[in-house]
Amino acid sequence: MAQTERLTAADGPQGDDWATAPAPEAKPSEAPEERAHRQVIARDRAGHAMHLIASGIADLNANLANAMEGHVDDLDYDVLAETVAWIQDTRKALGEAEGYVARELGRMDGCPEIIELPDGRRAEVMKGKDRKEWRHDDWKRDVRSAVLEQVTATWSDAPEVLTEDGEVATLPLAQIVTTAITNAQAVHGSAAPKVTALKPLGLSADDYCSTFPGPYSVRISAPATTTTTQEN
């Protein structure tokens, strides 16, 4: 990695600006060699920033361990509490930086959905959605219908129940299932449903709300495991 000047906070968006900083302006008239030179500088700066962050976190872990091991009782409560607060603030700042970089990555022309990292891991670039203005009565009704269909497909007997008068009565299964689901939904109120739970029922969350473009995110997964066979 080439040597560059030390980056400071002034070199990038500040605080909450990580999430709202405008995308870099395109330069259509830029010569190919100028663009290549600018890419080298940008790549080196990003690498230098990652090195500073990784080194700083490693030093933090080492210093905290050395300072606290065997000496916790000698420290003041406010010192430890302030340390926790600082770590939480730093984690928030790193999260904002991650969101900013993920957004710029997702906006790049021709950005692949899967990117192979040098260490063998895979980065999956995803575009999120913001779902608002849910029509709760509609999705609850359709969930009841879908669950009822699943249950009645495997259990068609009409259950017998004991009435308040002590008599045995037969109730339609559909009535029992629908009433049970309705009562359970009333307990949970009108919170947004779990999107991944609607899919197995054949329902799409987007049919019951207004959707808006959400933030980009990058999911990092472990390298794929490879198996080798030994020939005899």
trRosetta pair geometry for C-beta under 8 A, 3 or more apart (Angstrom, degrees):
i j d omega theta_ij theta_ji phi_ij phi_ji
1 44 6.2 140 -166 -137 88 84
1 47 5.4 -147 -125 120 134 140
1 48 7.0 159 163 -69 136 77
1 51 7.7 -170 72 -39 171 147
2 40 8.0 40 16 163 140 104
2 44 5.4 -34 53 -127 98 143
4 7 7.8 27 113 -47 116 84
4 41 7.8 120 -109 -150 134 72
4 44 5.4 135 -38 135 136 118
4 45 6.2 -118 133 -86 169 66
4 48 5.5 -98 54 -50 122 159
6 52 7.9 108 -154 -89 83 138
7 11 4.7 -87 -157 33 90 157
7 12 7.6 32 179 -18 122 104
7 45 6.5 106 -77 -160 126 90
7 48 6.1 139 -15 111 116 115
7 49 5.5 -18 39 -86 163 86
7 52 6.7 -132 50 -1 108 157
8 11 5.6 121 58 -13 58 98
9 12 7.2 -85 -167 48 41 83
9 14 6.7 61 165 -105 102 92
11 45 7.6 -148 166 -168 139 127
12 18 7.7 27 147 -97 109 85
12 49 7.9 67 -40 -117 142 148
12 97 7.8 37 140 -120 150 101
13 17 3.8 -146 -178 113 103 104
13 18 4.9 157 93 -80 125 47
13 20 8.0 167 -162 62 145 61
13 21 4.0 -102 -82 -63 143 137
13 100 6.3 -169 45 -124 137 155
14 17 4.9 50 55 27 56 128
14 18 7.9 -131 81 -39 12 75
15 18 7.3 -143 104 -7 24 90
15 93 7.6 -66 -117 -115 45 92
15 96 7.4 -29 171 134 31 170
16 19 6.1 -45 -178 29 65 107
16 20 6.9 22 139 11 83 111
16 96 6.8 -113 -115 -136 35 143
17 20 5.9 -82 -143 58 45 87
17 21 5.2 67 160 -63 85 91
18 21 6.4 -26 -134 -8 20 114
18 93 8.0 130 -18 -162 149 59
18 96 3.8 112 59 151 143 97
18 97 5.4 -94 -138 -81 148 42
18 99 6.3 100 129 69 108 96
18 100 3.9 -101 -179 -43 83 130
19 96 6.0 -82 -40 -149 91 88
19 99 5.5 -1 -99 109 84 133
19 100 6.4 -105 -75 -71 35 82
19 103 7.8 114 -145 -21 50 150
19 215 7.7 -55 -148 -106 98 132
21 100 6.2 35 32 -138 118 119
23 104 6.6 153 -123 -113 87 81
23 107 5.8 -106 -114 126 141 163
24 104 7.8 52 2 -137 97 118
27 30 3.9 56 122 -31 114 120
27 35 7.4 -176 79 -89 116 96
30 34 5.0 -125 -174 86 92 121
30 35 5.0 107 125 -59 124 94
30 38 7.7 -38 -173 5 147 142
31 34 4.5 90 59 5 84 106
31 35 7.1 -155 90 -7 42 85
32 35 5.7 -57 -148 37 32 110
32 36 6.2 33 155 -20 67 106
33 36 5.6 -50 -144 36 34 113
33 37 6.4 36 155 -20 65 104
34 37 5.8 -53 -149 35 31 111
34 38 6.4 29 152 -18 64 106
35 38 5.7 -56 -147 37 32 110
35 39 6.3 35 153 -22 66 105
36 39 5.7 -52 -148 33 31 113
36 40 6.7 35 152 -22 63 102
37 40 5.8 -51 -153 31 33 113
37 41 6.7 31 151 -16 64 104
38 41 5.7 -53 -151 37 36 111
38 42 6.2 34 152 -18 68 107
39 42 5.7 -54 -143 39 32 110
39 43 6.1 33 157 -20 66 107
40 43 5.9 -55 -145 37 27 110
40 44 6.3 25 156 -17 63 109
41 44 5.9 -59 -148 38 28 109
41 45 6.3 27 155 -19 65 107
42 45 5.8 -56 -147 36 30 110
42 46 6.3 29 155 -18 65 106
43 46 5.9 -55 -148 37 30 110
43 47 6.3 28 154 -16 64 108
44 47 5.7 -55 -146 39 31 111
44 48 6.2 33 154 -21 65 107
45 48 5.6 -54 -145 36 31 112
45 49 6.3 33 154 -21 65 104
46 49 5.7 -53 -149 35 31 112
46 50 6.5 31 153 -17 64 104
47 50 5.7 -53 -147 36 33 110
47 51 6.3 35 153 -21 65 105
48 51 5.6 -53 -150 34 32 113
48 52 6.5 33 152 -20 65 103
49 52 5.8 -53 -151 34 32 111
49 53 6.4 29 154 -17 66 106
50 53 5.8 -56 -147 38 32 109
50 54 6.1 28 158 -15 67 109
51 54 6.0 -57 -143 40 28 107
51 55 6.0 25 160 -16 65 111
52 55 6.0 -59 -144 40 25 108
52 56 6.1 26 157 -22 63 110
53 56 5.8 -58 -147 36 27 111
53 57 6.4 22 158 -16 64 106
53 94 7.5 120 -157 -113 132 109
54 57 6.0 -56 -147 37 29 107
54 58 6.3 29 155 -18 64 108
55 58 5.7 -57 -148 38 31 112
55 59 6.2 30 155 -18 66 107
56 59 5.8 -56 -147 38 30 110
56 60 6.3 35 152 -24 64 105
57 60 5.4 -50 -147 32 33 116
57 61 6.5 34 155 -18 65 102
58 61 6.0 -53 -151 35 30 109
58 62 6.4 25 154 -14 64 109
59 62 5.8 -59 -147 41 32 109
59 63 5.9 27 159 -17 68 111
60 63 6.0 -60 -142 40 25 106
60 64 6.1 24 160 -19 64 110
61 64 6.0 -57 -144 36 26 109
61 65 6.3 24 158 -18 62 108
62 65 5.9 -58 -150 36 28 109
62 66 6.3 22 156 -14 65 110
63 66 5.8 -57 -144 40 31 108
63 67 5.9 26 159 -18 67 112
64 67 5.8 -60 -141 40 27 107
64 68 5.9 1 168 -2 65 118
64 83 7.4 130 -119 -175 113 139
65 68 6.5 -71 -136 46 21 95
65 69 5.7 24 172 -31 64 115
66 69 6.5 -45 -126 24 19 109
67 71 6.7 -93 162 68 48 132
67 75 8.0 73 148 -76 98 132
68 71 6.1 -134 -150 64 24 86
68 72 5.4 41 -170 -78 85 81
68 75 7.1 -32 -114 -20 78 147
71 74 4.7 -50 -172 37 79 119
71 75 6.5 84 132 -32 85 95
72 75 6.0 -58 -158 24 37 111
72 80 7.9 46 -152 -83 84 138
75 79 5.1 -114 -179 72 101 132
75 80 5.8 99 125 -46 130 100
76 79 4.5 98 62 -3 86 103
76 80 7.4 -163 91 -1 49 83
77 80 6.1 -63 -156 40 35 106
77 81 6.1 29 153 -16 71 112
78 81 5.5 -55 -140 42 34 112
78 82 5.9 37 158 -22 67 107
79 82 5.9 -55 -146 36 26 109
79 83 6.5 30 151 -22 61 105
80 83 5.5 -51 -150 32 33 115
80 84 6.6 34 152 -18 64 101
81 84 5.7 -50 -152 34 34 111
81 85 6.5 35 150 -19 65 105
82 85 5.5 -51 -148 36 35 114
82 86 6.3 38 152 -21 66 104
83 86 5.7 -53 -148 35 31 111
83 87 6.4 31 154 -18 64 105
84 87 5.8 -55 -150 36 31 111
84 88 6.4 30 153 -18 65 106
85 88 5.8 -56 -150 37 31 110
85 89 6.4 32 152 -19 65 105
86 89 5.6 -53 -148 36 32 112
86 90 6.3 33 153 -19 65 106
87 90 5.6 -54 -148 37 31 112
87 91 6.3 34 153 -21 65 104
88 91 5.6 -51 -146 35 32 112
88 92 6.5 35 153 -20 63 103
89 92 5.7 -53 -153 34 32 113
89 93 6.5 32 150 -19 65 105
90 93 5.6 -53 -148 36 34 112
90 94 6.3 34 152 -18 66 104
91 94 5.7 -52 -146 37 32 111
91 95 6.4 37 151 -22 63 104
92 95 5.5 -53 -151 34 32 114
92 96 6.6 33 151 -19 64 102
93 96 5.7 -51 -151 34 34 112
93 97 6.5 34 150 -18 65 104
94 97 5.5 -52 -148 38 35 113
94 98 6.3 40 151 -24 66 103
95 98 5.5 -49 -147 33 32 114
95 99 6.5 34 153 -19 63 103
96 99 5.7 -52 -150 35 32 112
96 100 6.5 34 151 -20 64 105
97 100 5.7 -53 -150 34 33 113
97 101 6.4 26 156 -13 67 106
98 101 6.0 -58 -145 40 29 104
98 102 6.0 29 157 -19 66 111
98 218 7.9 -129 -179 40 94 104
99 102 5.7 -55 -141 39 28 111
99 103 6.3 32 158 -23 63 106
99 215 6.0 -30 -155 -174 104 144
99 216 8.0 136 -160 67 61 72
99 217 7.9 -33 -115 -96 69 70
100 103 5.9 -56 -153 32 27 111
100 104 6.6 20 155 -13 63 106
101 104 5.9 -56 -149 39 33 107
101 105 6.2 36 152 -22 66 107
102 105 5.6 -54 -147 36 31 114
102 106 6.3 29 156 -17 65 107
102 125 7.6 170 -161 -133 82 83
102 215 7.3 64 97 158 119 99
102 216 4.7 -168 139 105 91 97
102 217 5.5 9 173 -121 153 27
102 218 4.7 -146 -119 -11 105 99
103 106 5.9 -58 -148 38 29 108
103 107 6.3 24 156 -17 64 111
103 215 6.3 -68 -81 -158 102 84
103 216 4.8 151 -99 35 47 113
104 107 5.8 -58 -145 38 31 110
104 108 7.0 52 152 -44 61 92
105 108 6.0 -39 -162 0 34 116
105 111 6.1 127 164 -141 66 148
105 125 6.1 -136 125 -115 111 127
105 216 6.8 -169 68 133 84 147
105 218 6.5 19 75 -66 150 130
106 111 6.3 -154 -134 82 26 158
106 125 5.4 169 -94 -178 80 115
106 126 7.9 -54 -103 69 127 24
106 127 6.1 134 -165 -83 138 84
106 216 3.3 -148 -7 -118 153 152
106 218 8.0 -147 -53 -62 96 89
107 111 7.7 74 64 -9 22 142
107 216 7.4 -121 -32 -30 74 150
108 111 4.2 99 73 -57 97 113
111 125 5.9 -45 140 74 118 172
112 115 5.8 136 74 -71 106 75
112 125 7.4 126 97 23 47 124
113 124 6.4 6 159 -153 77 72
113 125 5.6 -131 -141 54 43 86
113 126 7.8 59 -153 -76 90 56
114 122 5.8 -19 -164 -171 96 113
114 123 7.3 143 -159 76 45 51
114 124 5.7 -15 -100 -101 68 71
114 125 7.8 -140 -62 14 25 79
115 122 7.0 144 72 -162 46 60
115 123 4.3 -19 61 62 100 103
115 124 7.9 -169 21 -72 73 27
115 125 7.0 58 -10 -26 109 104
116 120 7.7 -28 -170 -139 91 26
116 122 6.1 -33 -103 -106 53 72
116 123 8.0 -146 -60 21 9 80
117 120 6.9 -30 77 46 83 21
117 121 4.5 -4 45 66 129 81
117 122 6.8 -150 3 -82 91 20
117 123 5.9 93 -50 -22 105 101
117 220 7.5 19 -25 -139 147 103
119 223 7.4 -118 126 -53 70 119
120 223 3.4 1 137 -95 110 135
120 224 7.9 -127 171 28 97 61
121 220 5.6 23 156 -175 133 94
121 221 6.3 168 -165 80 86 44
121 222 6.1 -63 -114 -133 90 24
121 223 5.5 -84 -76 -55 46 71
122 220 7.3 156 81 -153 45 50
122 221 4.9 -14 60 57 96 98
122 223 7.4 126 -18 -104 82 44
122 224 7.6 43 -24 -31 125 90
123 218 5.3 -6 -171 -176 103 110
123 219 7.3 149 -157 74 50 42
123 220 5.5 -20 -100 -97 71 72
124 218 6.8 153 73 -159 45 55
124 219 4.5 -16 57 59 103 95
124 220 7.9 -167 18 -73 74 25
124 221 6.8 39 -11 -8 110 111
125 216 6.7 -12 -170 -171 87 112
125 217 8.0 161 -154 86 45 40
125 218 5.6 -20 -100 -104 61 82
126 216 6.9 150 81 -159 47 62
126 217 5.2 -20 65 65 99 85
126 218 7.3 169 19 -90 77 30
126 219 6.4 32 -5 -6 123 105
127 213 7.4 -49 176 -154 110 85
127 214 7.1 131 164 66 64 81
127 216 5.7 -34 -103 -102 59 73
128 214 3.3 -79 106 101 91 126
128 215 5.3 10 42 60 127 56
128 216 6.9 -168 5 -91 88 19
128 217 5.9 60 -40 -4 115 108
129 206 7.6 -55 167 -89 164 104
129 211 5.0 -27 -170 -158 120 110
129 212 7.2 130 -167 64 68 42
129 213 7.2 -73 -117 -131 56 24
129 214 4.6 -133 -75 -7 3 121
130 211 7.0 137 74 -160 51 55
130 212 4.4 -27 66 65 106 96
130 213 7.2 14 16 83 97 26
130 214 4.5 147 -33 -85 73 92
131 134 7.1 55 146 -72 102 91
131 192 6.7 124 99 -148 119 142
131 195 7.8 153 -6 -75 158 122
131 205 6.3 -42 -114 144 160 117
131 206 7.3 -122 -110 -98 115 58
131 209 4.5 61 -176 107 97 148
131 210 7.3 145 -157 75 53 45
131 211 5.5 -24 -100 -100 69 73
131 212 8.0 -175 -76 22 26 72
132 209 6.2 147 67 179 23 110
132 210 5.2 -33 72 68 78 97
132 211 7.9 153 24 -92 69 26
132 212 6.8 10 12 0 112 113
133 209 5.7 138 77 -157 64 71
133 210 4.3 33 49 10 121 111
134 139 7.2 -50 -176 6 102 134
134 190 7.5 166 91 169 124 94
134 192 5.4 -170 -58 -105 154 82
134 193 7.9 154 -151 5 141 81
134 208 5.9 24 -154 134 75 95
134 209 4.5 -27 -94 -91 60 106
135 138 4.2 21 121 19 113 121
135 139 6.7 127 87 -14 74 87
135 208 4.9 -127 52 -165 89 74
135 209 6.8 -156 6 -73 73 51
136 139 6.4 -62 -145 41 32 98
136 140 5.9 29 161 -18 69 113
136 190 4.3 -37 -109 -145 168 100
136 208 7.8 92 -79 172 26 121
137 140 6.0 -61 -145 40 26 110
137 141 6.3 29 158 -23 63 108
138 141 5.9 -57 -151 33 27 110
138 142 6.5 17 157 -10 64 109
138 207 7.9 -126 131 126 129 90
138 208 5.4 -173 88 -124 113 98
139 142 5.7 -57 -144 42 36 107
139 143 6.1 41 154 -24 68 105
139 193 5.7 -129 138 -10 143 140
139 198 7.3 -51 -160 -111 117 130
139 203 7.0 114 -143 169 87 144
139 205 7.8 23 -115 -127 142 57
139 207 7.8 136 -87 87 93 90
139 208 4.1 22 -56 -121 112 164
140 143 5.7 -52 -145 35 30 113
140 144 6.5 34 154 -21 63 102
140 182 8.0 87 162 -116 116 63
140 185 5.1 103 -145 -164 121 154
141 144 5.9 -55 -155 32 31 111
141 145 6.6 27 151 -16 64 106
142 145 5.6 -51 -147 37 37 112
142 146 6.2 35 155 -19 68 106
142 201 7.8 124 135 133 90 129
142 203 5.7 126 127 -107 127 133
142 208 7.9 -138 30 -72 134 127
143 146 5.8 -56 -144 38 31 108
143 147 6.1 25 160 -14 67 109
143 181 7.2 -166 116 177 95 134
143 185 7.7 138 79 -86 132 133
143 193 7.3 -173 -65 -116 143 151
143 198 7.4 -82 -91 -114 101 81
143 201 6.4 15 -125 159 65 172
143 203 6.9 -62 -79 -10 69 164
144 147 6.1 -59 -143 41 26 105
144 148 6.0 29 157 -22 63 112
144 178 5.6 64 -178 -132 120 77
144 181 4.8 158 -114 102 86 143
144 182 6.6 26 -102 -62 138 77
144 185 7.7 -68 -63 -24 104 145
145 148 5.7 -56 -145 37 26 114
145 149 6.4 29 155 -22 62 105
146 149 5.8 -54 -152 32 30 111
146 150 6.6 29 151 -18 63 105
146 201 3.9 74 142 -172 153 109
146 202 6.3 -172 -127 45 129 96
146 203 6.4 -100 -42 -34 158 114
147 150 5.6 -54 -151 35 35 112
147 151 6.3 30 155 -17 68 107
147 177 7.0 -163 118 168 98 118
147 181 5.9 143 75 -93 145 148
147 201 6.9 -38 -55 -118 67 125
148 151 5.9 -58 -145 38 30 107
148 152 6.0 18 164 -10 67 113
148 174 5.9 55 -164 -136 124 79
148 177 5.1 140 -111 108 80 134
148 178 6.0 11 -85 -68 132 83
148 181 7.5 -100 -55 0 88 148
149 152 6.3 -59 -137 43 24 103
149 153 6.3 34 159 -32 60 108
150 153 6.0 -58 -155 23 26 115
150 154 7.4 -5 159 3 59 106
150 201 7.7 -87 -34 -119 131 80
151 154 6.7 -81 -164 44 32 91
151 155 6.0 -39 169 41 73 109
151 173 7.3 -157 123 157 111 117
151 177 5.3 170 72 -115 156 151
152 155 6.6 -84 -120 67 30 67
152 156 6.4 69 -172 -95 71 64
152 173 5.9 140 -103 105 92 129
152 174 6.4 6 -74 -77 137 82
152 177 7.3 -116 -48 6 91 157
155 173 6.6 179 113 -147 95 152
156 173 7.2 -137 -150 8 28 155
157 173 7.2 104 84 -61 42 129
158 170 4.9 57 127 -180 121 107
158 171 6.7 -175 -176 77 95 35
158 172 6.1 -51 -126 -111 108 35
158 173 5.8 -124 -110 -35 53 85
159 170 7.3 163 89 -145 34 65
159 171 6.4 -18 71 56 82 87
159 173 6.4 101 -1 -93 91 78
159 176 6.3 12 41 -28 127 166
160 168 5.2 6 180 -175 117 104
160 169 7.0 154 -155 78 68 30
160 170 5.4 -41 -98 -91 70 69
161 168 7.4 152 76 -152 30 58
161 169 5.8 -29 65 66 80 82
161 170 7.8 137 17 -106 74 22
161 171 5.6 6 10 0 123 118
161 176 7.9 167 -48 -96 135 125
162 166 6.7 -14 -174 -140 100 34
162 167 7.4 153 -154 76 58 29
162 168 6.2 -36 -98 -97 61 60
162 169 7.8 130 -118 20 14 79
163 166 6.9 -48 73 21 75 18
163 167 4.9 -6 39 59 116 80
163 168 7.6 -161 1 -85 87 10
163 169 5.2 58 -43 -3 112 123
171 175 5.5 -105 169 72 103 125
171 176 5.6 109 109 -53 124 102
172 175 4.5 89 71 0 94 105
172 176 7.3 -168 94 -7 51 83
173 176 5.7 -58 -152 36 38 110
173 177 6.2 29 157 -14 72 108
174 177 6.1 -58 -144 41 29 106
174 178 6.0 26 161 -17 66 113
175 178 6.0 -58 -142 40 25 108
175 179 6.1 23 161 -18 63 111
176 179 6.1 -61 -149 38 25 108
176 180 6.3 23 157 -18 63 110
177 180 5.8 -58 -148 36 29 110
177 181 6.3 23 158 -14 66 107
178 181 6.0 -58 -147 39 29 106
178 182 6.1 30 156 -21 65 110
179 182 5.7 -56 -145 37 29 113
179 183 6.3 28 158 -18 65 107
180 183 6.0 -57 -150 36 28 108
180 184 6.4 25 154 -17 64 108
181 184 5.6 -57 -148 38 33 111
181 185 6.2 33 155 -20 67 106
182 185 5.8 -55 -147 36 29 110
182 186 6.5 33 153 -23 63 104
183 186 5.7 -52 -151 31 32 114
183 187 6.9 36 151 -22 62 100
184 187 5.8 -51 -157 28 36 113
184 188 6.8 23 152 -10 66 107
185 188 5.9 -61 -149 42 36 105
186 189 7.7 39 -180 -70 33 34
188 191 6.3 -89 159 28 93 106
192 209 7.5 20 -129 -74 109 149
193 197 6.6 -118 167 68 97 111
193 198 5.8 85 122 -55 132 113
193 205 6.8 -156 75 -113 103 100
193 208 7.7 35 23 79 122 150
194 197 4.0 62 84 8 108 114
194 198 7.1 177 89 -18 58 81
195 198 5.9 -54 -156 27 36 111
195 199 7.1 43 151 -30 64 98
195 205 4.4 -47 -120 -38 90 150
196 199 6.0 -39 -155 15 38 117
197 200 7.0 -50 -164 28 39 103
197 201 7.5 27 146 -6 62 111
198 201 5.8 -72 -163 43 44 109
198 203 4.2 -86 -179 84 98 103
198 204 6.9 137 127 -102 126 8
198 205 5.4 139 48 -62 154 80
199 202 7.8 53 -179 -64 35 17
199 203 7.2 -108 -79 62 22 59
199 204 7.7 49 -97 -95 66 51
203 207 7.0 -112 -173 43 78 129
203 208 8.0 19 170 -21 114 123
204 207 4.8 94 78 -12 92 104
205 208 6.3 -76 -165 41 45 100
205 209 6.6 -14 159 21 79 116
206 209 6.8 -88 -137 55 33 82
206 211 5.3 -20 -131 -39 96 138
